[in-house]
């Protein structure tokens, strides 16, 4: 592709993954977020919970000055507390819904335009019942998000290797869209290149099932399927990591698939966001810079 990638996408980054010391809603959130805000390569950023109200106010002011598109990931809040939106126990499911509702309110407070979650674990049995419970939770949260002027998104994860989520493979994500979109047409699915290897799916397979109207957001990153590897599973290591699944070639293939399905196209600038995390001994700055170089190299092959 000879044209600038910035003409076709808003390049974003998941702040709490690039700086995992902030993932629990604490740590140097403002200081590390400032590094992203001041980098004009990025047009979008995704944050997560910020427990300190004073820090949250500082972040709000920073984002207001940034001219960035802002998203909010509630996944760390759910995962760190082992909350499950399709839990069979009503009280546990209510806890999960209440936490995400609080995240939606916080996202509105800081000016985010979308909130994303993941499903709970795949129970193995009674899957139809778990799916119905998830649909109920998602519709409740879509209503909450709509009232706050925010889009609600569910990210598909692996169903076998690591997180072992109910939504999972593309066919299950499609079923969820068909159950929710008639009432909440702006609901959609986030697809993450990092997850495709551990979903045992290729971009062509995913986008033959999920079409443009089902897609709400895109992440790009890497994964490791080799058991015993330090980055095994859903760890979002840097592109090109030995033993990893994704580098320039795979990212170029993924971008071509996004064009084919219509997510990327002339006159559209949707968000495509890095989700990469430093391993021990690596720095956030090096991993982020490496991700940028990978994207530029892949873009030249599209």
Backbone as CSV, one residue per row, in Angstrom:
resi,resn,N_x,N_y,N_z,CA_x,CA_y,CA_z,C_x,C_y,C_z
1,UNK,0.853,-1.188,0.000,0.000,0.000,0.000,0.891,1.240,0.000
2,UNK,0.685,2.114,-1.005,1.502,3.309,-1.118,0.949,4.473,-0.310
3,UNK,-0.358,4.464,-0.048,-0.959,5.558,0.702,-0.681,5.404,2.198
4,UNK,-0.775,6.517,2.918,-0.516,6.505,4.351,-1.539,5.642,5.082
5,UNK,-1.057,4.826,5.996,-1.997,4.018,6.779,-2.894,4.903,7.626
6,UNK,-2.411,6.089,8.010,-3.222,6.985,8.823,-4.452,7.478,8.062
7,UNK,-4.444,7.339,6.728,-5.621,7.701,5.937,-6.697,6.624,6.006
8,UNK,-6.328,5.427,6.453,-7.247,4.295,6.462,-7.633,3.834,7.862
9,UNK,-6.910,4.246,8.861,-7.203,3.786,10.213,-6.739,4.798,11.244
10,UNK,-7.359,4.729,12.393,-6.838,5.399,13.583,-5.996,4.359,14.319
11,UNK,-4.711,4.556,14.359,-3.854,3.601,15.050,-3.969,3.854,16.555
12,UNK,-4.345,2.818,17.272,-4.524,2.943,18.714,-3.597,2.012,19.468
13,UNK,-3.675,2.088,20.788,-2.883,1.205,21.645,-3.626,0.996,22.955
14,UNK,-3.533,-0.216,23.470,-4.122,-0.549,24.768,-3.106,-0.156,25.839
15,UNK,-3.395,0.929,26.519,-2.444,1.491,27.490,-2.098,0.500,28.590
16,UNK,-3.108,-0.163,29.138,-2.876,-1.008,30.305,-2.148,-2.299,29.965
17,UNK,-2.049,-2.636,28.686,-1.247,-3.793,28.299,0.196,-3.368,28.033
18,UNK,0.359,-2.240,27.365,1.708,-1.726,27.125,2.399,-1.373,28.435
19,UNK,1.609,-0.964,29.415,2.132,-0.613,30.748,1.365,-1.441,31.783
20,UNK,1.690,-2.731,31.894,0.884,-3.638,32.709,0.886,-3.313,34.197
21,UNK,1.810,-2.451,34.633,1.805,-2.031,36.030,0.556,-1.204,36.361
22,UNK,-0.199,-0.807,35.334,-1.420,-0.014,35.526,-2.692,-0.840,35.404
23,UNK,-2.566,-2.138,35.171,-3.713,-2.970,34.828,-4.706,-3.117,35.976
24,UNK,-4.256,-2.995,37.204,-5.142,-3.173,38.357,-5.788,-1.869,38.803
25,UNK,-5.701,-0.841,37.964,-6.334,0.430,38.302,-5.498,1.303,39.202
26,UNK,-4.248,0.934,39.352,-3.314,1.680,40.215,-2.002,1.862,39.457
27,UNK,-1.012,2.468,40.113,0.283,2.634,39.475,0.400,3.966,38.747
28,UNK,1.436,4.123,37.929,1.723,5.414,37.273,0.856,5.628,36.031
29,UNK,-0.448,5.662,36.228,-1.368,5.721,35.091,-1.179,7.015,34.309
30,UNK,-1.238,8.143,34.975,-1.131,9.437,34.286,0.218,9.573,33.587
31,UNK,1.277,9.221,34.273,2.614,9.418,33.704,2.834,8.556,32.471
32,UNK,2.405,7.293,32.515,2.606,6.419,31.354,1.648,6.763,30.229
33,UNK,0.425,7.138,30.562,-0.526,7.544,29.530,-0.041,8.793,28.800
34,UNK,0.648,9.671,29.517,1.197,10.878,28.891,2.142,10.525,27.750
35,UNK,2.902,9.432,27.887,3.830,9.029,26.822,3.067,8.700,25.539
36,UNK,1.906,8.089,25.674,1.087,7.768,24.505,0.442,9.028,23.935
37,UNK,-0.121,9.826,24.801,-0.803,11.047,24.367,0.144,11.958,23.583
38,UNK,1.400,12.004,23.987,2.359,12.905,23.346,3.008,12.296,22.101
39,UNK,2.614,11.083,21.734,3.142,10.415,20.547,2.121,10.537,19.428
40,UNK,2.394,11.366,18.426,1.383,11.630,17.401,1.225,10.497,16.389
41,UNK,1.928,9.375,16.570,1.653,8.180,15.769,0.272,7.636,16.100
42,UNK,-0.159,7.884,17.349,-1.410,7.310,17.826,-2.563,8.298,17.688
43,UNK,-3.695,7.760,17.245,-4.933,8.530,17.158,-5.986,8.014,18.140
44,UNK,-5.687,6.920,18.826,-6.651,6.322,19.747,-5.913,5.637,20.886
45,UNK,-6.585,5.518,22.018,-6.013,4.840,23.181,-7.137,4.162,23.951
46,UNK,-6.805,3.042,24.580,-7.761,2.331,25.427,-7.211,2.266,26.845
47,UNK,-8.048,2.673,27.781,-7.662,2.663,29.185,-8.569,1.688,29.929
48,UNK,-8.308,1.522,31.205,-9.176,0.697,32.046,-9.434,1.434,33.352
49,UNK,-9.936,0.724,34.364,-10.342,1.374,35.605,-9.204,2.159,36.241
50,UNK,-9.589,3.223,36.914,-8.654,4.072,37.648,-9.278,4.265,39.027
51,UNK,-8.708,3.628,40.019,-9.352,3.570,41.331,-9.334,4.905,42.070
52,UNK,-8.282,5.688,41.898,-8.136,6.958,42.619,-8.904,8.059,41.879
53,UNK,-9.917,8.661,42.494,-10.683,9.705,41.812,-9.823,10.890,41.373
54,UNK,-8.805,11.228,42.157,-7.940,12.349,41.783,-7.132,12.003,40.533
55,UNK,-6.623,10.776,40.468,-5.892,10.341,39.281,-6.827,10.281,38.070
56,UNK,-8.039,9.856,38.303,-9.016,9.799,37.217,-9.304,11.196,36.673
57,UNK,-9.376,12.180,37.539,-9.603,13.555,37.092,-8.425,14.063,36.270
58,UNK,-7.212,13.713,36.674,-6.026,14.115,35.904,-6.032,13.463,34.523
59,UNK,-6.391,12.189,34.486,-6.452,11.476,33.213,-7.527,12.077,32.318
60,UNK,-8.667,12.415,32.873,-9.725,13.040,32.086,-9.238,14.317,31.425
61,UNK,-8.560,15.161,32.186,-8.040,16.411,31.630,-7.003,16.144,30.548
62,UNK,-6.153,15.153,30.778,-5.132,14.796,29.792,-5.780,14.332,28.495
63,UNK,-6.786,13.476,28.590,-7.446,12.954,27.399,-8.233,14.041,26.675
64,UNK,-8.835,14.942,27.423,-9.569,16.035,26.790,-8.648,16.900,25.935
65,UNK,-7.400,17.046,26.351,-6.444,17.866,25.609,-5.800,17.132,24.445
66,UNK,-5.997,15.814,24.371,-5.195,14.975,23.477,-5.717,14.861,22.059
67,UNK,-7.012,15.052,21.855,-7.656,14.829,20.557,-7.555,13.361,20.131
68,UNK,-7.499,12.453,21.088,-7.488,11.028,20.819,-8.895,10.449,20.920
69,UNK,-9.171,9.432,20.115,-10.351,8.605,20.331,-10.074,7.710,21.531
70,UNK,-11.014,7.662,22.479,-10.770,6.961,23.749,-11.735,5.794,23.895
71,UNK,-11.200,4.638,24.207,-11.989,3.464,24.546,-11.659,3.002,25.952
72,UNK,-12.502,2.144,26.486,-12.351,1.677,27.871,-12.508,0.156,27.878
73,UNK,-11.495,-0.539,28.372,-11.539,-1.982,28.487,-11.883,-2.414,29.900
74,UNK,-13.004,-3.091,30.059,-13.398,-3.595,31.380,-12.869,-4.997,31.642
75,UNK,-12.138,-5.563,30.672,-11.639,-6.929,30.831,-10.775,-7.102,32.089
76,UNK,-9.833,-6.183,32.377,-9.026,-6.380,33.596,-9.861,-6.409,34.872
77,UNK,-10.943,-5.622,34.909,-11.801,-5.604,36.097,-12.482,-6.953,36.291
78,UNK,-12.916,-7.552,35.195,-13.575,-8.851,35.277,-12.580,-9.954,35.598
79,UNK,-11.474,-9.981,34.866,-10.518,-11.080,35.023,-9.853,-11.070,36.399
80,UNK,-9.473,-9.897,36.876,-8.740,-9.826,38.152,-9.619,-10.222,39.331
81,UNK,-10.932,-10.078,39.178,-11.859,-10.433,40.259,-12.616,-11.735,39.983
82,UNK,-12.214,-12.419,38.871,-12.847,-13.681,38.489,-14.369,-13.536,38.365
83,UNK,-14.788,-12.446,37.738,-16.200,-12.183,37.519,-16.630,-12.757,36.174
84,UNK,-17.880,-13.173,36.098,-18.353,-13.952,34.959,-19.762,-13.496,34.584
85,UNK,-19.900,-12.919,33.388,-21.192,-12.411,32.935,-22.181,-13.510,32.574
86,UNK,-21.721,-14.750,32.488,-22.654,-15.855,32.243,-22.615,-16.895,33.363
87,UNK,-22.305,-16.446,34.570,-22.248,-17.348,35.729,-23.632,-17.930,36.011
88,UNK,-23.679,-19.202,36.333,-24.966,-19.839,36.634,-25.571,-19.323,37.933
89,UNK,-24.734,-18.868,38.867,-25.227,-18.322,40.126,-25.661,-16.868,39.906
90,UNK,-26.912,-16.573,40.204,-27.465,-15.249,39.917,-26.719,-14.143,40.665
91,UNK,-26.324,-14.406,41.905,-25.627,-13.388,42.687,-24.254,-13.086,42.080
92,UNK,-23.568,-14.133,41.625,-22.257,-13.924,40.998,-22.400,-13.179,39.673
93,UNK,-23.430,-13.528,38.932,-23.649,-12.834,37.667,-23.991,-11.369,37.914
94,UNK,-24.767,-11.101,38.931,-25.107,-9.720,39.281,-23.857,-8.930,39.649
95,UNK,-22.943,-9.564,40.373,-21.686,-8.886,40.711,-20.943,-8.468,39.456
96,UNK,-20.905,-9.338,38.477,-20.213,-9.018,37.229,-20.901,-7.870,36.497
97,UNK,-22.221,-7.925,36.407,-22.967,-6.860,35.728,-22.786,-5.533,36.453
98,UNK,-22.811,-5.546,37.770,-22.643,-4.307,38.538,-21.249,-3.724,38.344
99,UNK,-20.232,-4.593,38.265,-18.877,-4.089,38.032,-18.775,-3.435,36.659
100,UNK,-19.312,-4.070,35.637,-19.238,-3.485,34.303,-20.077,-2.210,34.224
101,UNK,-21.199,-2.182,34.925,-21.998,-0.954,34.972,-21.186,0.193,35.555
102,UNK,-20.427,-0.098,36.609,-19.555,0.930,37.191,-18.487,1.357,36.202
103,UNK,-17.985,0.413,35.419,-16.997,0.740,34.390,-17.598,1.644,33.320
104,UNK,-18.832,1.376,32.934,-19.504,2.225,31.946,-19.630,3.648,32.475
105,UNK,-20.000,3.773,33.742,-20.097,5.111,34.335,-18.738,5.803,34.359
106,UNK,-17.702,5.056,34.695,-16.358,5.627,34.733,-15.889,6.012,33.332
107,UNK,-16.220,5.171,32.353,-15.860,5.486,30.969,-16.515,6.786,30.524
108,UNK,-17.783,6.970,30.864,-18.470,8.214,30.528,-17.817,9.404,31.223
109,UNK,-17.387,9.191,32.449,-16.751,10.267,33.214,-15.482,10.775,32.539
110,UNK,-14.678,9.869,31.982,-13.407,10.284,31.382,-13.514,10.578,29.892
111,UNK,-14.703,10.392,29.311,-14.897,10.745,27.910,-14.665,9.629,26.916
112,UNK,-14.730,8.375,27.348,-14.572,7.251,26.422,-15.850,7.056,25.617
113,UNK,-15.684,6.570,24.392,-16.831,6.369,23.521,-17.315,4.944,23.445
114,UNK,-16.556,4.005,24.008,-16.930,2.599,23.942,-16.363,1.859,25.143
115,UNK,-17.057,0.800,25.545,-16.606,-0.086,26.627,-16.624,-1.516,26.095
116,UNK,-15.554,-2.239,26.378,-15.475,-3.627,25.926,-15.352,-4.573,27.111
117,UNK,-15.880,-5.791,26.920,-15.834,-6.841,27.941,-15.465,-8.152,27.254
118,UNK,-15.403,-9.215,28.031,-15.302,-10.566,27.507,-16.368,-11.415,28.170
119,UNK,-16.710,-12.508,27.546,-17.663,-13.421,28.165,-16.999,-14.131,29.331
120,UNK,-17.831,-14.817,30.124,-17.294,-15.677,31.157,-16.787,-16.982,30.557
121,UNK,-16.350,-17.864,31.426,-15.754,-19.117,30.961,-16.811,-20.008,30.323
122,UNK,-16.344,-20.845,29.422,-17.183,-21.869,28.813,-17.378,-22.978,29.847
123,UNK,-18.615,-23.252,30.269,-18.817,-24.242,31.331,-18.630,-25.686,30.874
124,UNK,-18.541,-25.892,29.554,-18.372,-27.257,29.056,-19.686,-27.981,28.869
125,UNK,-20.558,-27.885,29.842,-21.917,-28.427,29.738,-22.885,-27.276,29.972
126,UNK,-24.145,-27.486,29.630,-25.185,-26.449,29.793,-24.784,-25.167,29.056
127,UNK,-24.152,-25.335,27.897,-23.677,-24.170,27.154,-24.832,-23.288,26.680
128,UNK,-25.940,-23.898,26.284,-27.080,-23.104,25.828,-27.604,-22.217,26.952
129,UNK,-27.634,-22.771,28.160,-28.085,-21.989,29.314,-27.111,-20.847,29.600
130,UNK,-25.815,-21.143,29.539,-24.809,-20.101,29.771,-24.911,-19.010,28.716
131,UNK,-25.148,-19.411,27.468,-25.282,-18.431,26.386,-26.482,-17.525,26.635
132,UNK,-27.604,-18.080,27.041,-28.801,-17.279,27.315,-28.543,-16.292,28.451
133,UNK,-27.811,-16.725,29.465,-27.472,-15.828,30.572,-26.551,-14.704,30.107
134,UNK,-25.611,-15.033,29.237,-24.725,-13.999,28.694,-25.521,-12.981,27.888
135,UNK,-26.430,-13.441,27.057,-27.263,-12.528,26.267,-28.018,-11.576,27.187
136,UNK,-28.568,-12.098,28.259,-29.302,-11.260,29.218,-28.375,-10.205,29.829
137,UNK,-27.172,-10.614,30.242,-26.219,-9.662,30.830,-25.814,-8.596,29.820
138,UNK,-25.531,-9.030,28.600,-25.086,-8.095,27.568,-26.181,-7.090,27.241
139,UNK,-27.425,-7.544,27.143,-28.508,-6.612,26.855,-28.683,-5.597,27.984
140,UNK,-28.568,-6.046,29.207,-28.644,-5.120,30.339,-27.566,-4.050,30.239
141,UNK,-26.350,-4.479,29.906,-25.229,-3.554,29.829,-25.296,-2.675,28.589
142,UNK,-25.836,-3.196,27.502,-26.057,-2.356,26.319,-27.019,-1.219,26.657
143,UNK,-28.045,-1.520,27.434,-28.983,-0.487,27.842,-28.319,0.568,28.702
144,UNK,-27.478,0.115,29.625,-26.742,1.052,30.480,-25.811,1.922,29.637
145,UNK,-25.116,1.296,28.702,-24.186,2.039,27.851,-24.933,3.030,26.958
146,UNK,-26.055,2.601,26.383,-26.838,3.489,25.522,-27.258,4.742,26.295
147,UNK,-27.667,4.563,27.535,-28.103,5.697,28.348,-26.973,6.688,28.612
148,UNK,-25.736,6.191,28.574,-24.582,7.066,28.791,-23.922,7.510,27.482
149,UNK,-24.535,7.173,26.358,-23.995,7.577,25.069,-22.736,6.835,24.666
150,UNK,-22.632,5.576,25.094,-21.427,4.767,24.879,-21.774,3.503,24.126
151,UNK,-20.876,3.081,23.241,-21.065,1.824,22.528,-20.576,0.665,23.393
152,UNK,-21.265,-0.465,23.321,-20.885,-1.641,24.106,-20.391,-2.736,23.168
153,UNK,-19.265,-3.339,23.515,-18.546,-4.274,22.644,-18.152,-5.505,23.457
154,UNK,-18.199,-6.665,22.835,-17.663,-7.874,23.457,-16.500,-8.389,22.624
155,UNK,-15.396,-8.684,23.288,-14.201,-9.208,22.628,-14.215,-10.730,22.660
156,UNK,-13.956,-11.342,21.504,-13.866,-12.801,21.464,-12.490,-13.239,21.987
157,UNK,-12.482,-14.334,22.723,-11.256,-14.892,23.290,-11.161,-16.369,22.903
158,UNK,-10.077,-16.999,23.339,-9.932,-18.422,23.035,-10.898,-19.245,23.890
159,UNK,-11.233,-20.411,23.405,-12.117,-21.307,24.157,-11.410,-22.561,24.648
160,UNK,-10.093,-22.723,24.292,-9.403,-23.970,24.638,-8.085,-23.785,25.371
161,UNK,-7.343,-22.731,25.081,-5.950,-22.666,25.497,-5.711,-21.967,26.834
162,UNK,-6.353,-20.808,27.044,-5.987,-19.983,28.190,-7.232,-19.478,28.918
163,UNK,-7.878,-18.471,28.377,-9.047,-17.901,29.050,-10.247,-18.840,28.986
164,UNK,-10.336,-19.649,27.912,-11.382,-20.665,27.757,-12.783,-20.052,27.908
165,UNK,-13.015,-19.021,27.094,-14.250,-18.251,27.189,-15.388,-18.877,26.382
166,UNK,-16.585,-18.525,26.788,-17.775,-18.991,26.077,-17.801,-18.445,24.643
167,UNK,-17.400,-17.183,24.488,-17.287,-16.552,23.151,-15.831,-16.207,22.942
168,UNK,-15.325,-16.927,22.274,-14.704,-17.880,21.546,-14.796,-17.733,20.027
169,UNK,-14.961,-18.867,19.433,-14.897,-18.945,17.974,-15.894,-18.008,17.300
170,UNK,-15.637,-17.724,16.033,-16.438,-16.748,15.289,-17.908,-17.148,15.244
171,UNK,-18.188,-18.447,15.145,-19.591,-18.862,15.038,-20.368,-18.493,16.307
172,UNK,-19.713,-18.559,17.477,-20.384,-18.184,18.719,-20.546,-16.669,18.812
173,UNK,-19.548,-15.926,18.326,-19.658,-14.473,18.293,-20.809,-14.041,17.384
174,UNK,-20.966,-14.727,16.258,-22.071,-14.417,15.353,-23.410,-14.690,16.029
175,UNK,-23.514,-15.794,16.744,-24.762,-16.115,17.436,-25.107,-15.029,18.447
176,UNK,-24.096,-14.503,19.126,-24.337,-13.441,20.102,-24.825,-12.172,19.404
177,UNK,-24.204,-11.820,18.298,-24.662,-10.651,17.539,-26.114,-10.810,17.111
178,UNK,-26.458,-11.977,16.619,-27.833,-12.205,16.153,-28.839,-12.129,17.291
179,UNK,-28.390,-12.450,18.510,-29.281,-12.387,19.665,-29.430,-10.970,20.214
180,UNK,-28.405,-10.148,20.058,-28.385,-8.829,20.695,-28.688,-7.691,19.722
181,UNK,-28.187,-7.765,18.503,-28.271,-6.630,17.587,-29.689,-6.213,17.186
182,UNK,-30.678,-7.101,17.130,-32.025,-6.608,16.814,-32.511,-5.536,17.782
183,UNK,-32.113,-5.646,19.045,-32.506,-4.657,20.055,-31.456,-3.564,20.210
184,UNK,-30.193,-3.925,20.040,-29.091,-2.978,20.203,-28.185,-3.079,18.974
185,UNK,-28.560,-2.413,17.888,-27.827,-2.591,16.623,-26.391,-2.092,16.645
186,UNK,-26.035,-1.241,17.611,-24.646,-0.778,17.655,-23.746,-1.722,18.446
187,UNK,-24.305,-2.775,19.027,-23.467,-3.791,19.675,-22.623,-4.485,18.617
188,UNK,-21.399,-4.830,18.984,-20.552,-5.529,18.029,-19.447,-6.304,18.712
189,UNK,-18.668,-6.976,17.903,-17.606,-7.867,18.363,-16.242,-7.235,18.098
190,UNK,-15.343,-7.381,19.050,-13.949,-7.031,18.856,-13.178,-8.287,18.468
191,UNK,-12.437,-8.198,17.372,-11.569,-9.291,16.952,-10.121,-8.877,17.196
192,UNK,-9.369,-9.789,17.773,-7.972,-9.538,18.124,-7.093,-10.545,17.383
193,UNK,-6.181,-10.029,16.567,-5.236,-10.904,15.868,-4.482,-11.792,16.844
194,UNK,-4.217,-11.291,18.054,-3.522,-12.086,19.065,-4.279,-13.364,19.413
195,UNK,-5.595,-13.294,19.331,-6.408,-14.425,19.769,-6.655,-15.463,18.678
196,UNK,-6.485,-15.069,17.430,-6.836,-16.008,16.356,-6.032,-17.305,16.412
197,UNK,-4.713,-17.271,16.649,-3.991,-18.551,16.729,-4.516,-19.464,17.837
198,UNK,-4.891,-18.886,18.984,-5.370,-19.720,20.086,-6.879,-19.953,20.007
199,UNK,-7.519,-19.366,18.997,-8.883,-19.761,18.650,-8.870,-20.812,17.536
200,UNK,-7.661,-21.141,17.062,-7.508,-22.083,15.937,-8.299,-21.612,14.720
201,UNK,-8.236,-20.296,14.457,-8.929,-19.717,13.320,-7.977,-18.795,12.555
202,UNK,-8.192,-18.716,11.260,-7.443,-17.789,10.421,-8.300,-16.547,10.183
203,UNK,-7.677,-15.429,9.753,-8.486,-14.253,9.420,-9.566,-14.560,8.390
204,UNK,-9.214,-15.329,7.360,-10.203,-15.647,6.323,-11.383,-16.410,6.916
205,UNK,-11.112,-17.333,7.832,-12.195,-18.104,8.452,-13.093,-17.205,9.301
206,UNK,-12.461,-16.337,10.096,-13.241,-15.456,10.982,-14.132,-14.528,10.171
207,UNK,-13.543,-13.907,9.133,-14.301,-12.894,8.400,-15.209,-13.488,7.322
208,UNK,-15.178,-14.792,7.159,-16.213,-15.431,6.351,-17.475,-15.644,7.174
209,UNK,-17.341,-15.556,8.490,-18.469,-15.720,9.406,-18.962,-14.364,9.910
210,UNK,-18.024,-13.541,10.386,-18.351,-12.220,10.906,-18.118,-11.189,9.810
211,UNK,-19.163,-10.506,9.425,-19.046,-9.498,8.383,-18.975,-8.109,9.019
212,UNK,-18.863,-7.118,8.157,-18.587,-5.760,8.642,-19.579,-5.289,9.707
213,UNK,-20.855,-5.626,9.535,-21.856,-5.128,10.488,-21.712,-5.753,11.874
214,UNK,-20.953,-6.829,11.972,-20.735,-7.460,13.279,-19.486,-6.931,13.977
215,UNK,-18.612,-6.248,13.245,-17.305,-5.857,13.769,-17.356,-4.466,14.373
216,UNK,-16.925,-4.358,15.619,-16.937,-3.074,16.308,-15.543,-2.522,16.565
217,UNK,-14.547,-3.395,16.609,-13.223,-2.929,17.021,-12.197,-4.005,16.660
218,UNK,-10.940,-3.567,16.502,-9.871,-4.489,16.130,-8.651,-4.261,17.007
219,UNK,-8.072,-5.361,17.482,-6.766,-5.350,18.153,-5.769,-6.140,17.300
220,UNK,-4.506,-5.759,17.403,-3.447,-6.509,16.731,-2.324,-6.792,17.720
221,UNK,-1.808,-8.011,17.652,-0.741,-8.418,18.552,-0.324,-9.846,18.270
222,UNK,0.328,-10.463,19.230,0.941,-11.770,19.050,0.456,-12.732,20.126
223,UNK,0.705,-14.023,19.915,0.356,-15.065,20.882,1.323,-16.228,20.723
224,UNK,1.373,-17.080,21.735,2.225,-18.270,21.726,1.358,-19.480,22.040
225,UNK,1.440,-20.505,21.185,0.681,-21.741,21.403,1.544,-22.846,22.012
226,UNK,2.828,-22.623,22.092,3.775,-23.640,22.558,3.729,-23.745,24.080
227,UNK,3.233,-24.855,24.591,3.157,-25.041,26.040,4.555,-25.030,26.645
228,UNK,4.672,-24.416,27.821,5.951,-24.298,28.495,6.703,-23.028,28.162
229,UNK,6.284,-22.349,27.108,6.896,-21.077,26.730,6.507,-20.016,27.763
230,UNK,7.404,-19.091,28.051,7.137,-18.053,29.049,5.939,-17.188,28.683
231,UNK,5.634,-17.075,27.396,4.522,-16.235,26.943,3.348,-17.069,26.437
232,UNK,3.240,-18.312,26.869,2.180,-19.202,26.394,0.794,-18.612,26.661
233,UNK,-0.082,-18.753,25.688,-1.475,-18.373,25.876,-1.758,-16.941,25.486
234,UNK,-2.603,-16.330,26.242,-3.099,-14.983,25.944,-2.277,-13.939,26.706
235,UNK,-1.002,-13.816,26.352,-0.106,-12.906,27.063,0.283,-11.669,26.244
236,UNK,-0.085,-11.642,24.979,0.169,-10.476,24.120,1.636,-10.056,24.069
237,UNK,2.533,-10.990,23.794,3.949,-10.604,23.698,4.202,-9.801,22.425
238,UNK,5.394,-9.301,22.304,5.764,-8.471,21.152,5.685,-9.281,19.857
239,UNK,5.485,-8.561,18.763,5.543,-9.182,17.445,6.935,-9.770,17.221
240,UNK,6.968,-10.909,16.539,8.248,-11.500,16.170,8.947,-12.249,17.277
241,UNK,8.310,-12.427,18.418,8.924,-13.173,19.513,9.202,-14.609,19.061
242,UNK,10.400,-15.150,19.270,10.650,-16.551,18.926,9.632,-17.468,19.612
243,UNK,9.022,-18.328,18.837,7.968,-19.192,19.348,6.580,-18.600,19.204
244,UNK,6.506,-17.320,18.816,5.224,-16.654,18.646,4.596,-16.956,17.294
245,UNK,3.353,-16.542,17.142,2.572,-16.868,15.946,2.488,-15.719,14.944
246,UNK,2.658,-14.481,15.374,2.382,-13.342,14.500,3.577,-12.409,14.368
247,UNK,3.847,-12.035,13.127,4.857,-11.018,12.827,4.379,-10.270,11.581
248,UNK,5.305,-9.732,10.802,4.935,-8.880,9.675,4.023,-9.612,8.694
249,UNK,4.371,-10.825,8.311,3.593,-11.555,7.306,2.164,-11.783,7.769
250,UNK,1.989,-12.219,9.007,0.654,-12.512,9.522,-0.163,-11.223,9.686
251,UNK,0.501,-10.150,10.111,-0.220,-8.887,10.246,-0.663,-8.361,8.885
252,UNK,0.192,-8.490,7.863,-0.195,-8.070,6.517,-1.397,-8.872,6.024
253,UNK,-1.391,-10.178,6.275,-2.525,-11.019,5.889,-3.799,-10.558,6.591
254,UNK,-3.683,-10.228,7.851,-4.835,-9.767,8.642,-5.368,-8.442,8.100
255,UNK,-4.480,-7.516,7.776,-4.909,-6.229,7.226,-5.616,-6.423,5.889
256,UNK,-5.081,-7.310,5.058,-5.749,-7.584,3.776,-7.152,-8.141,4.010
257,UNK,-7.300,-8.977,5.032,-8.622,-9.530,5.349,-9.570,-8.440,5.843
258,UNK,-9.041,-7.460,6.575,-9.881,-6.347,7.036,-10.367,-5.505,5.862
259,UNK,-9.534,-5.356,4.846,-9.991,-4.684,3.627,-11.062,-5.511,2.929
260,UNK,-10.839,-6.800,2.844,-11.768,-7.671,2.123,-13.152,-7.674,2.756
261,UNK,-13.211,-7.603,4.091,-14.503,-7.636,4.774,-15.132,-6.256,4.852
262,UNK,-14.382,-5.209,4.490,-14.908,-3.853,4.483,-14.700,-3.070,5.764
263,UNK,-13.982,-3.658,6.747,-13.696,-2.897,7.968,-12.755,-1.737,7.646
264,UNK,-11.750,-1.983,6.823,-10.889,-0.928,6.309,-11.323,-0.608,4.885
265,UNK,-11.307,0.665,4.554,-11.688,1.072,3.207,-11.563,2.566,3.041
266,UNK,-11.572,3.011,1.813,-11.460,4.426,1.497,-12.591,5.187,2.165
267,UNK,-12.240,6.274,2.832,-13.240,7.092,3.493,-13.610,6.632,4.889
268,UNK,-13.019,5.520,5.344,-13.266,5.016,6.700,-11.969,5.084,7.500
269,UNK,-12.061,5.453,8.758,-10.870,5.457,9.620,-11.232,4.811,10.960
270,UNK,-11.551,3.517,10.961,-11.840,2.848,12.223,-10.554,2.628,13.014
271,UNK,-10.715,2.291,14.273,-9.556,2.059,15.139,-8.991,0.666,14.902
272,UNK,-7.671,0.592,14.787,-6.906,-0.654,14.819,-5.851,-0.449,15.897
273,UNK,-5.941,-1.195,16.978,-5.145,-0.890,18.165,-4.164,-2.002,18.520
274,UNK,-2.936,-1.612,18.801,-1.955,-2.559,19.316,-2.358,-3.042,20.704
275,UNK,-2.215,-4.344,20.921,-2.277,-4.881,22.282,-1.042,-5.742,22.472
276,UNK,0.000,-5.116,22.993,1.295,-5.770,23.200,1.777,-5.473,24.609
277,UNK,2.487,-6.445,25.199,2.928,-6.335,26.582,4.390,-6.748,26.693
278,UNK,5.191,-5.996,27.428,6.587,-6.410,27.610,6.700,-7.645,28.500
279,UNK,7.589,-8.540,28.125,7.957,-9.661,28.987,9.015,-9.203,29.986
280,UNK,9.261,-9.963,31.034,10.337,-9.596,31.963,11.643,-9.360,31.210
281,UNK,12.299,-8.272,31.539,13.541,-7.912,30.872,13.356,-7.014,29.667
282,UNK,12.103,-6.816,29.222,11.805,-5.922,28.114,11.214,-4.620,28.643
283,UNK,11.361,-3.554,27.885,10.771,-2.277,28.277,9.518,-2.004,27.464
284,UNK,8.607,-1.272,28.047,7.393,-0.897,27.324,7.729,-0.100,26.076
285,UNK,8.664,0.830,26.199,9.023,1.668,25.060,9.535,0.871,23.878
286,UNK,10.370,-0.120,24.146,10.918,-0.935,23.062,9.825,-1.766,22.391
287,UNK,8.930,-2.333,23.177,7.868,-3.174,22.630,6.890,-2.334,21.806
288,UNK,6.563,-1.140,22.289,5.662,-0.257,21.539,6.318,0.187,20.233
289,UNK,7.580,0.576,20.293,8.280,0.988,19.071,8.365,-0.169,18.082
290,UNK,8.610,-1.372,18.582,8.660,-2.535,17.709,7.326,-2.806,17.045
291,UNK,6.239,-2.579,17.770,4.908,-2.771,17.193,4.667,-1.788,16.058
292,UNK,5.084,-0.559,16.239,4.929,0.440,15.175,5.695,0.021,13.924
293,UNK,6.913,-0.429,14.115,7.736,-0.849,12.966,7.095,-2.048,12.262
294,UNK,6.528,-2.949,13.034,5.864,-4.122,12.456,4.676,-3.697,11.610
295,UNK,3.882,-2.775,12.126,2.716,-2.305,11.385,3.143,-1.607,10.093
296,UNK,4.155,-0.776,10.149,4.611,-0.083,8.948,5.123,-1.073,7.901
297,UNK,5.851,-2.089,8.357,6.357,-3.102,7.428,5.214,-3.902,6.823
298,UNK,4.225,-4.258,7.645,3.084,-5.014,7.140,2.275,-4.163,6.158
299,UNK,2.100,-2.900,6.461,1.326,-2.008,5.586,1.955,-1.935,4.199
300,UNK,3.271,-1.969,4.139,3.943,-1.899,2.832,3.667,-3.136,1.983
301,UNK,3.173,-4.215,2.611,2.876,-5.447,1.891,1.391,-5.625,1.562
302,UNK,0.578,-4.681,2.014,-0.872,-4.798,1.790,-1.222,-4.332,0.376
